[in-house]
Amino acid sequence: MLINILLLLGGFIALIYGANALVDAASSLAARYGVPSIVIGLTIVAFGTSAPELVVNVFAATTGSTDMVLGNVLGSNIFNVLGILGISALIYPLTVKSNTTWIEIPLSLLAAICVLVVASDTMLDGTASNFISRSDGIILLLFFLVFLVYNLMVAKSGGADEEITTKDYSTGKAVLFIILGLAGLVVGGRLIVTSAVSIAEVIGLSERVIGLTVVSIGTSLPELATSIIAVRKKNVDIAIGNVVGSNIFNIFLILGISGSIVPLGVNPDSFFDIIINILTGLLLFIFVFTGRGRKVERWEGAVFVIGYVAYVTYLII
């Protein structure tokens, strides 16, 4: 048990440092060859922050741990809103300034509803079991492609003004760090999946619950760190945009790729998590678009945190 816990922690460290090294090196290489800062931010940096969830899900899908695949995506999205935005709002109220975020918050709610639709085969089609098929995964990827094109169009029209700071690596050093970053992602992802499955077997929790809690929180640590740093610097729009964008990536890109690799059986218990994910998105929508101004107040952040603690407690009990 202790060895598996240490392997799990080592996997998270390798995964996160691998993702950071990959993003820094790829961004430096892109900047060196004249790729615009906005494009780097919308592609390399955005993909990099979702790399931990993607790598873990690919390993889980290919090894047959399909409960962990859906659990990691749903758990990450629930933690992103209730945990990360909740903690961030407690530090400083989150004001939504960007027009793009006003569109992305409803889009993240739509993405949550899409999971319910693609997973409800028994109810919608009368099949014997529920699963996210390869065709469902491809549809989610097409949604992601539309989202990516939308972001690029907003960037080209001047709707996104955030400047991306890149490292100044030589070409050789950048290539080396890309290789090391990819190695960290692969090793870390493998360690997390194998050790998490072993821990679940030892303590008697399902792969679904481990994916919804330990794995999803661990893979969401980059978003947590980014949001807290942004809030402490009073860059509150970055904090909320970071979380909302990550939730859209998790469903359309990561779940889309996972379903395209192998059909994912949907555990009946997972529908509870799917509904919680929808309610979480709906609650964020209500908090932002009602009341005074476009903001998440401290008391609303407290509601998020209390809700997350209650949810995790329910899962474990």
Secondary structure, DSSP 4 states (H G I P E B T S, - for coil): -HHHHHHHHHHHHHHHHHHHHHHHHHHHHHHHTT--HHHHIIIIIHHHHHHHHHHHHHHHHHTT-HHHHHHHHHHHHHIIIIIIIHHHHHHS-EE---HHHHHHHHHHHHHHHHHHHHH-HHHHH--SS-EE-HHHHHHHHHHHHHHHHHHHHHHHTT---PPPP-----HHHHHHHHHHHHHHHHHHHHHHHHHHHHHHHHHT--HHHHIIIIIHHHHTHHHHHHHHHHHHTT-HHHHHHHHHHHHHIIIIIIIHHHHHHS-EE--TTHHHHHHHHHHHHHHHHHHHHSSSSSEE-HHHHHHHHHHHHHHHHHHH-
